[in-house]
Amino acid sequence: REANRIILTEEYNILPLQPHNSDPLLFWKTKRDEGQFWPLIKVVTKFQCIPATSVPCEQLFSSAGELVSEERNRLSPDNVNMLLFLNKNA
């Protein structure tokens, strides 16, 4: 089992580098459809969604602080979520 992991990792490491403008999700979807790298795909789907910085989280927290104030303290959590979603996606 350990040998299979080592071989799989070596196979992945010898793949050519992808161009910077390529879509990593499309790369992994293609590999999944081809039946390659199944154990690695599980790890990638778990960790690839983690942002590289905390800036988006801090921006959202700041927007929430501006949205929920003394004047707007009766907003329900669902309404706050919807307003923040609209604020960031508009």
C-alpha positions as CSV (number, residue, x, y, z in Angstrom):
1,R,0.0,0.0,0.0
2,E,2.8,2.4,0.9
3,A,4.6,1.5,-2.3
4,N,1.5,2.4,-4.3
5,R,1.4,5.8,-2.7
6,I,5.1,6.4,-3.5
7,I,4.6,5.3,-7.1
8,L,1.5,7.5,-7.5
9,T,3.4,10.5,-6.1
10,E,6.3,9.9,-8.4
11,E,3.9,9.7,-11.4
12,Y,2.4,13.0,-10.4
13,N,5.7,14.6,-9.9
14,I,7.0,13.8,-13.4
15,L,3.9,15.4,-15.1
16,P,4.8,18.5,-17.0
17,L,4.0,21.8,-15.3
18,Q,0.7,23.4,-16.3
19,P,0.6,26.9,-17.8
20,H,-0.3,29.7,-15.3
21,N,-3.5,30.5,-17.1
22,S,-4.8,26.9,-17.0
23,D,-7.7,25.9,-14.8
24,P,-6.5,23.5,-12.0
25,L,-10.1,22.3,-11.4
26,L,-10.3,21.2,-15.1
27,F,-7.0,19.4,-14.8
28,W,-8.2,17.4,-11.8
29,K,-11.6,16.7,-13.4
30,T,-9.8,15.3,-16.5
31,K,-7.6,13.1,-14.3
32,R,-10.7,11.9,-12.4
33,D,-12.5,11.1,-15.6
34,E,-9.4,9.2,-16.9
35,G,-9.3,7.3,-13.6
36,Q,-5.9,8.6,-12.6
37,F,-4.6,9.7,-9.3
38,W,-7.7,8.7,-7.3
39,P,-6.1,9.0,-3.8
40,L,-4.6,12.4,-4.7
41,I,-7.9,13.7,-6.0
42,K,-9.4,13.1,-2.5
43,V,-6.6,15.2,-1.0
44,V,-6.8,17.9,-3.7
45,T,-10.6,18.4,-3.3
46,K,-10.1,18.8,0.4
47,F,-7.3,21.3,0.4
48,Q,-7.4,23.1,-2.9
49,C,-10.3,25.3,-1.8
50,I,-8.3,26.9,1.0
51,P,-7.5,30.5,0.1
52,A,-3.8,31.4,0.1
53,T,-4.4,34.5,2.3
54,S,-7.0,35.6,4.9
55,V,-7.8,38.8,2.9
56,P,-11.2,37.6,1.6
57,C,-12.2,36.6,5.1
58,E,-11.1,39.9,6.6
59,Q,-13.0,41.8,3.9
60,L,-16.1,39.9,4.6
61,F,-15.8,40.4,8.4
62,S,-15.3,44.2,7.8
63,S,-18.4,44.3,5.6
64,A,-20.4,42.5,8.2
65,G,-19.2,45.0,10.8
66,E,-20.4,47.9,8.6
67,L,-23.7,46.2,7.9
68,V,-24.6,45.2,11.4
69,S,-24.6,48.4,13.5
70,E,-26.6,50.0,16.3
71,E,-29.1,51.2,13.8
72,R,-29.5,47.8,12.1
73,N,-29.2,45.5,15.1
74,R,-32.5,43.8,14.4
75,L,-31.5,42.1,11.2
76,S,-31.9,38.3,11.4
77,P,-28.8,36.2,10.7
78,D,-30.4,35.0,7.4
79,N,-30.9,38.5,6.2
80,V,-27.3,39.5,7.2
81,N,-26.1,36.5,5.2
82,M,-28.2,37.4,2.2
83,L,-27.0,41.1,2.3
84,L,-23.4,40.1,2.6
85,F,-23.8,37.7,-0.3
86,L,-25.3,40.4,-2.5
87,N,-22.7,42.9,-1.4
88,K,-19.8,40.6,-2.4
89,N,-21.3,39.2,-5.6
90,A,-22.9,42.3,-7.1
